[in-house]
Amino acid sequence: MGADQLPDDPQQPATRAITAGREHSGHALAPALWASSVWQSTGLADANRRATGTRSEEFYGRIANPTVSSFENAVAALEGAESSLAFASGMGAISTVVLALCSAGDHIVAQRQLYSATLAFLQGPCARFGIEVSYVDGTEPGSFAAAIRPGRTMLVIAETPSNPLLELIDLDELGALRGPIKLVDSTFATPLGQQPLAHGVDLSLHSATKGIAGHNDATLGVISGSRELLDSIWSYSVLHGATPSPFDALNALRGIRTLAVRTTQQTASALHIAETLSRHRGVAAVHYPGLHTHPQHDLAKRQMNHFGTVLTIDLAGGQPAAERVLANLRLVRVATSLGGPETIVCHARTTTHVSLTDAEAAGQGVGPGLLRISVGLEDCADLLADLTQALSPT
């Protein structure tokens, strides 16, 4: 946690987004960029001290970097964590955590409703390395606890809200599990949307490429938790080499400064769009935790500070309807990320979740007419006008 953020700091999250991560900027209001990949030592003893220290900031770029450390400190302040650790991508974060904590013969419990690349990593490299994974329906009460094998289960992996159907995991139930390390991918919520660590979860993970950085100009992952646990993961991460760029960390720090105001507008627009499209005759279903019709709306109210900037719609006409909508959009852009200032839409089955088998896609509800919409900062009336005309039959 940074010098400006003490554990009993009364600052509200929106204020912390402004004050956090300034340790290496001196009197400059903008973050300082430390572009160096290596630092000079004064002699043998000093070089040895840096080489053997934990996360030495001025030694070698794969070990640590002051700009990256400022970003990590800002995220830790927002998460209410002792420490954070950044990576070159969200997948760099998840793969490092898994390989740092698990070995051949170990067991992982993961929900089925996971980002497809995470599933691919668990089903591919983990299986090849002899790490067994059991999959559960994370929305079913007691499913994680029932799958844990005492003495063998090293890690429990959850994602809430999930990608792309925005299903929720009960964080209190997850945090109450005893034994394995509990990891939550909280990318869709951002640190201002929910704080998994406050519910007893051990590690909160984000693809900071998305809402945290928020401008489609940085690729980063980050985890937050206790300093002891993160230092242990760091000792493996320097071998894994998923090193974050200081340039991306600089852009992400800039994004954090406006995170609160961005998400306030984006979530308000997302709710209004979800409510409106739920009444459109061409839309078979809308998935958004802020809707009263969402099956986990009460859980969302209990554990989330806002309902998120992403919604998913299922078109009545299947893939032909999805193709027509994407072809007719004029303002909303077709792209496969989320959390940026531009509203973007993607067809999950053929892009973000293309690696799933037909059976896996069906099991996750990723159908041919499913479109994921990341709501940006355009005027909501303009967005609705574009979406409505694109949904209208020609």
C-alpha positions as CSV (number, residue, x, y, z in Angstrom):
1,M,0.0,0.0,0.0
2,G,1.3,3.4,-0.9
3,A,2.5,6.1,1.5
4,D,-0.7,8.1,0.9
5,Q,-3.0,5.2,1.8
6,L,-2.9,3.9,5.4
7,P,-5.1,1.0,6.5
8,D,-7.4,3.4,8.4
9,D,-7.4,6.1,5.7
10,P,-10.9,7.6,5.6
11,Q,-10.6,8.5,1.9
12,Q,-13.4,7.3,-0.3
13,P,-12.5,5.1,-3.3
14,A,-13.0,7.9,-5.8
15,T,-10.5,10.1,-3.9
16,R,-8.0,7.2,-3.5
17,A,-8.1,6.8,-7.3
18,I,-6.6,10.4,-7.4
19,T,-4.2,10.2,-4.5
20,A,-2.8,6.7,-4.8
21,G,0.4,5.6,-6.6
22,R,2.4,8.9,-6.4
23,E,5.5,7.6,-4.5
24,H,7.9,8.0,-7.4
25,S,6.5,11.1,-9.0
26,G,8.0,13.7,-6.7
27,H,6.1,17.0,-7.0
28,A,4.8,16.1,-10.5
29,L,1.1,15.7,-10.8
30,A,1.4,13.3,-13.7
31,P,3.0,9.8,-13.1
32,A,6.7,9.6,-13.7
33,L,7.9,7.2,-16.4
34,W,11.0,5.2,-15.5
35,A,11.8,3.6,-18.8
36,S,15.1,2.1,-17.8
37,S,15.5,-1.7,-17.9
38,V,18.6,-1.6,-15.6
39,W,20.1,0.5,-12.9
40,Q,23.7,1.2,-11.9
41,S,25.0,-0.1,-8.5
42,T,27.7,1.5,-6.5
43,G,29.7,-1.6,-6.1
44,L,29.7,-5.3,-5.2
45,A,27.9,-5.1,-1.9
46,D,25.2,-2.8,-3.3
47,A,24.7,-5.0,-6.4
48,N,24.3,-8.1,-4.2
49,R,21.8,-6.3,-1.9
50,R,19.7,-5.4,-4.9
51,A,20.0,-8.9,-6.5
52,T,19.0,-10.7,-3.3
53,G,16.2,-8.2,-2.2
54,T,12.5,-8.8,-2.6
55,R,11.1,-6.7,-5.5
56,S,14.1,-4.4,-5.7
57,E,12.9,-1.4,-7.7
58,E,16.2,-0.1,-9.0
59,F,18.1,-3.1,-10.2
60,Y,16.6,-4.9,-13.3
61,G,13.4,-4.4,-15.1
62,R,12.2,-8.0,-14.8
63,I,12.5,-7.7,-11.1
64,A,10.7,-4.4,-10.5
65,N,10.3,-0.9,-11.9
66,P,9.3,2.3,-10.0
67,T,6.5,3.2,-12.5
68,V,5.1,-0.3,-12.3
69,S,5.4,-0.1,-8.5
70,S,3.4,3.1,-8.4
71,F,0.7,1.4,-10.5
72,E,0.7,-1.6,-8.1
73,N,0.5,0.7,-5.1
74,A,-2.5,2.5,-6.6
75,V,-4.3,-0.8,-7.2
76,A,-3.5,-2.0,-3.7
77,A,-5.0,1.2,-2.3
78,L,-8.3,0.7,-4.3
79,E,-8.5,-3.0,-3.3
80,G,-7.8,-2.4,0.3
81,A,-4.8,-4.8,0.0
82,E,-1.4,-5.0,1.6
83,S,0.2,-5.4,-1.8
84,S,-0.4,-5.8,-5.5
85,L,1.7,-7.4,-8.2
86,A,1.5,-6.4,-11.9
87,F,2.0,-8.6,-15.0
88,A,2.2,-8.1,-18.8
89,S,-1.4,-9.2,-19.2
90,G,-4.3,-10.7,-17.4
91,M,-3.3,-14.2,-18.7
92,G,0.2,-13.5,-17.5
93,A,-1.3,-13.0,-14.1
94,I,-3.5,-16.1,-14.0
95,S,-0.8,-18.4,-15.4
96,T,1.8,-17.1,-13.0
97,V,-0.5,-17.6,-10.0
98,V,-1.4,-21.1,-11.0
99,L,2.2,-22.2,-11.7
100,A,3.5,-20.4,-8.6
101,L,1.1,-22.2,-6.3
102,C,0.5,-25.6,-7.9
103,S,2.7,-28.6,-8.9
104,A,2.2,-32.0,-10.4
105,G,-0.3,-34.0,-8.4
106,D,-2.1,-30.9,-7.0
107,H,-5.7,-30.1,-7.5
108,I,-7.6,-27.0,-8.6
109,V,-11.4,-26.3,-8.3
110,A,-12.6,-23.8,-10.9
111,Q,-16.0,-22.7,-12.0
112,R,-17.2,-23.6,-15.5
113,Q,-18.2,-20.0,-16.1
114,L,-14.6,-18.7,-16.8
115,Y,-13.1,-16.7,-19.5
116,S,-12.3,-19.1,-22.4
117,A,-8.5,-18.4,-22.3
118,T,-8.4,-19.2,-18.6
119,L,-10.3,-22.5,-19.3
120,A,-7.9,-23.2,-22.2
121,F,-4.9,-22.8,-19.8
122,L,-6.5,-25.0,-17.2
123,Q,-7.4,-27.7,-19.8
124,G,-4.1,-27.5,-21.7
125,P,-0.9,-26.7,-19.8
126,C,-2.2,-27.6,-16.4
127,A,-3.3,-31.0,-17.6
128,R,0.0,-31.5,-19.3
129,F,1.9,-30.6,-16.1
130,G,-0.2,-33.1,-14.1
131,I,-2.3,-30.5,-12.3
132,E,-5.9,-31.9,-12.0
133,V,-8.8,-29.5,-12.3
134,S,-12.4,-30.0,-11.3
135,Y,-15.1,-27.8,-12.7
136,V,-18.2,-26.7,-10.9
137,D,-21.3,-24.5,-11.4
138,G,-20.1,-21.5,-9.5
139,T,-23.7,-20.1,-9.1
140,E,-24.8,-23.3,-7.2
141,P,-24.5,-22.9,-3.5
142,G,-21.9,-25.2,-1.9
143,S,-20.4,-26.3,-5.2
144,F,-16.9,-25.1,-4.5
145,A,-16.8,-26.6,-1.0
146,A,-18.1,-30.0,-2.3
147,A,-15.3,-30.2,-4.9
148,I,-12.4,-29.5,-2.5
149,R,-10.1,-32.4,-1.8
150,P,-8.4,-31.8,1.6
151,G,-4.7,-31.9,1.4
152,R,-4.7,-31.8,-2.5
153,T,-6.7,-28.8,-3.5
154,M,-4.3,-25.9,-3.7
155,L,-6.3,-23.3,-5.5
156,V,-10.0,-22.3,-6.1
157,I,-10.6,-20.1,-9.1
158,A,-13.7,-18.0,-9.5
159,E,-14.8,-15.2,-11.8
160,T,-17.5,-12.7,-10.9
161,P,-19.2,-11.2,-12.8
162,S,-18.5,-13.9,-15.4
163,N,-17.6,-13.5,-19.0
164,P,-19.9,-13.2,-21.0
165,L,-23.2,-14.0,-19.2
166,L,-22.4,-11.9,-16.1
167,E,-23.2,-14.6,-13.6
168,L,-22.2,-14.0,-10.0
169,I,-20.4,-16.0,-7.4
170,D,-21.2,-15.5,-3.7
171,L,-18.0,-13.9,-2.4
172,D,-18.9,-14.5,1.3
173,E,-19.4,-18.2,0.6
174,L,-16.2,-18.4,-1.4
175,G,-14.2,-16.5,1.2
176,A,-15.4,-18.8,4.0
177,L,-13.7,-21.8,2.4
178,R,-10.8,-23.1,4.4
179,G,-7.7,-24.8,3.0
180,P,-6.9,-23.7,-0.6
181,I,-6.0,-20.3,-1.8
182,K,-9.1,-18.5,-3.2
183,L,-8.6,-16.5,-6.4
184,V,-11.3,-14.2,-7.9
185,D,-11.1,-12.7,-11.4
186,S,-12.8,-9.4,-10.7
187,T,-12.1,-7.8,-14.1
188,F,-15.7,-6.9,-15.0
189,A,-16.3,-5.2,-11.7
190,T,-13.0,-3.2,-11.3
191,P,-11.8,-2.4,-7.8
192,L,-14.4,0.3,-7.5
193,G,-17.2,-2.2,-8.2
194,Q,-16.4,-4.8,-5.6
195,Q,-13.6,-5.8,-3.2
196,P,-13.2,-9.6,-3.0
197,L,-10.5,-9.4,-0.3
198,A,-13.1,-7.8,2.1
199,H,-15.1,-11.1,1.8
200,G,-12.2,-13.3,2.8
201,V,-10.9,-14.1,-0.7
202,D,-7.1,-14.4,-0.8
203,L,-6.3,-13.0,-4.3
204,S,-8.2,-10.5,-6.4
205,L,-7.2,-10.5,-10.1
206,H,-7.8,-8.1,-12.9
207,S,-7.0,-7.8,-16.6
208,A,-6.1,-4.2,-16.1
209,T,-6.2,-3.8,-19.9
210,K,-9.9,-3.4,-19.4
211,G,-11.7,-1.0,-17.1
212,I,-8.7,-0.1,-14.8
213,A,-6.6,1.4,-17.6
214,G,-9.8,2.2,-19.4
215,H,-8.5,3.8,-22.7
216,N,-7.5,0.8,-24.9
217,D,-3.8,1.8,-24.7
218,A,-2.3,-0.6,-22.1
219,T,-2.0,-4.3,-21.7
220,L,-1.6,-5.3,-18.0
221,G,-2.7,-7.8,-15.4
222,V,-2.6,-7.3,-11.7
223,I,-3.3,-9.4,-8.5
224,S,-3.8,-8.1,-5.0
225,G,-3.6,-9.8,-1.6
226,S,-1.4,-10.2,1.5
227,R,2.2,-9.1,1.1
228,E,3.5,-12.5,2.2
229,L,1.5,-14.3,-0.4
230,L,2.3,-11.9,-3.2
231,D,6.0,-11.9,-2.4
232,S,5.9,-15.7,-2.7
233,I,4.2,-15.4,-6.1
234,W,6.7,-12.7,-7.1
235,S,9.6,-15.1,-6.5
236,Y,8.2,-17.3,-9.2
237,S,7.0,-14.5,-11.5
238,V,10.6,-13.3,-12.1
239,L,11.2,-16.7,-13.6
240,H,8.0,-16.8,-15.5
241,G,8.9,-13.5,-17.1
242,A,5.4,-12.0,-17.7
243,T,7.0,-8.6,-17.0
244,P,4.7,-5.5,-17.2
245,S,5.9,-2.6,-19.4
246,P,6.4,0.7,-17.5
247,F,4.8,2.5,-20.5
248,D,1.6,0.5,-19.9
249,A,1.8,1.0,-16.2
250,L,2.0,4.8,-16.8
251,N,-1.1,4.7,-19.0
252,A,-2.9,2.5,-16.5
253,L,-2.1,5.0,-13.7
254,R,-3.6,7.7,-15.8
255,G,-6.7,5.6,-16.3
256,I,-7.0,5.0,-12.5
257,R,-7.3,8.8,-12.0
258,T,-10.6,8.8,-13.9
259,L,-11.8,5.4,-13.0
260,A,-14.6,6.6,-10.7
261,V,-16.1,9.2,-13.0
262,R,-15.8,6.8,-16.0
263,T,-17.6,3.9,-14.3
264,T,-20.3,6.1,-12.9
265,Q,-21.4,7.2,-16.3
266,Q,-20.8,3.9,-18.0
267,T,-22.8,1.9,-15.4
268,A,-25.7,4.3,-15.6
269,S,-25.8,4.0,-19.4
270,A,-25.4,0.2,-19.2
271,L,-28.4,-0.1,-16.9
272,H,-30.5,2.2,-19.1
273,I,-29.5,0.3,-22.2
274,A,-30.2,-3.0,-20.5
275,E,-33.7,-1.9,-19.4
276,T,-34.5,-0.6,-22.9
277,L,-33.3,-3.5,-24.9
278,S,-35.1,-6.0,-22.5
279,R,-38.3,-4.7,-24.1
280,H,-37.1,-4.9,-27.7
281,R,-38.9,-7.6,-29.7
282,G,-35.7,-8.7,-31.4
283,V,-33.9,-9.4,-28.0
284,A,-34.7,-12.8,-26.4
285,A,-32.8,-12.0,-23.2
286,V,-30.7,-9.4,-21.6
287,H,-28.0,-10.3,-19.0
288,Y,-27.1,-7.5,-16.6
289,P,-26.9,-7.8,-12.7
290,G,-28.5,-4.4,-12.3
291,L,-31.8,-5.6,-13.8
292,H,-34.4,-6.7,-11.3
293,T,-35.1,-9.7,-13.6
294,H,-31.5,-10.9,-13.2
295,P,-31.6,-14.1,-11.1
296,Q,-28.8,-12.9,-8.9
297,H,-29.9,-9.2,-8.6
298,D,-30.1,-9.4,-4.8
299,L,-26.6,-10.9,-4.5
300,A,-25.4,-8.1,-6.8
301,K,-26.9,-5.5,-4.5
302,R,-25.2,-7.1,-1.5
303,Q,-21.7,-7.5,-2.8
304,M,-21.2,-5.0,-5.6
305,N,-20.9,-1.2,-5.3
306,H,-22.1,-0.8,-8.9
307,F,-23.5,-3.3,-11.5
308,G,-20.8,-2.9,-14.1
309,T,-20.2,-1.4,-17.5
310,V,-20.9,-4.6,-19.6
311,L,-24.2,-6.2,-20.6
312,T,-25.0,-9.2,-22.8
313,I,-28.0,-9.6,-25.1
314,D,-29.2,-12.8,-26.7
315,L,-30.8,-12.2,-30.1
316,A,-34.0,-14.0,-31.0
317,G,-32.7,-14.6,-34.5
318,G,-29.4,-16.3,-33.6
319,Q,-26.2,-15.8,-35.6
320,P,-27.9,-14.4,-38.7
321,A,-29.4,-11.7,-36.5
322,A,-26.0,-11.1,-34.9
323,E,-24.4,-10.7,-38.3
324,R,-27.0,-8.2,-39.3
325,V,-26.7,-6.1,-36.2
326,L,-22.9,-5.9,-36.4
327,A,-23.1,-4.9,-40.0
328,N,-25.6,-2.2,-39.3
329,L,-24.0,-0.5,-36.4
330,R,-22.8,3.1,-37.1
331,L,-21.6,4.5,-33.7
332,V,-21.0,1.3,-31.7
333,R,-17.7,-0.4,-32.8
334,V,-17.1,-4.1,-33.3
335,A,-14.1,-5.1,-31.1
336,T,-13.3,-7.8,-28.5
337,S,-12.1,-6.0,-25.4
338,L,-14.1,-4.0,-22.8
339,G,-13.8,-1.1,-20.4
340,G,-12.7,1.6,-22.8
341,P,-14.3,5.0,-23.6
342,E,-15.7,3.7,-26.9
343,T,-18.8,1.4,-26.8
344,I,-17.9,-1.9,-28.4
345,V,-19.7,-5.1,-29.2
346,C,-18.5,-8.6,-29.9
347,H,-20.0,-11.9,-31.0
348,A,-18.7,-14.1,-28.2
349,R,-19.1,-17.5,-29.9
350,T,-16.8,-16.5,-32.8
351,T,-14.3,-14.3,-31.0
352,T,-13.7,-14.2,-27.2
353,H,-15.1,-17.8,-26.7
354,V,-14.1,-19.3,-30.1
355,S,-11.9,-21.8,-28.4
356,L,-14.8,-23.5,-26.7
357,T,-16.2,-26.7,-28.1
358,D,-19.9,-26.7,-29.1
359,A,-20.7,-28.7,-25.9
360,E,-18.8,-26.3,-23.7
361,A,-20.3,-23.2,-25.3
362,A,-23.8,-24.7,-24.9
363,G,-23.0,-25.5,-21.3
364,Q,-22.0,-21.9,-20.6
365,G,-25.0,-20.5,-22.5
366,V,-22.7,-18.9,-25.2
367,G,-25.2,-19.2,-28.0
368,P,-25.0,-18.1,-31.7
369,G,-27.1,-15.0,-31.0
370,L,-25.1,-13.7,-28.0
371,L,-23.6,-10.3,-28.2
372,R,-21.5,-8.7,-25.4
373,I,-21.7,-4.9,-25.2
374,S,-19.1,-2.9,-23.3
375,V,-20.7,0.5,-22.7
376,G,-18.5,3.5,-23.2
377,L,-18.7,7.2,-22.6
378,E,-20.8,8.3,-25.5
379,D,-24.2,9.9,-24.8
380,C,-26.6,7.2,-23.9
381,A,-29.3,8.5,-26.2
382,D,-27.0,8.2,-29.2
383,L,-26.0,4.7,-28.2
384,L,-29.6,3.6,-27.9
385,A,-30.5,5.1,-31.2
386,D,-27.7,3.2,-32.9
387,L,-28.4,-0.1,-31.2
388,T,-32.2,0.2,-31.9
389,Q,-31.7,0.9,-35.6
390,A,-29.2,-1.9,-35.9
391,L,-31.7,-4.3,-34.2
392,S,-34.6,-3.3,-36.5
393,P,-35.2,-5.6,-39.4
394,T,-34.3,-4.3,-42.8
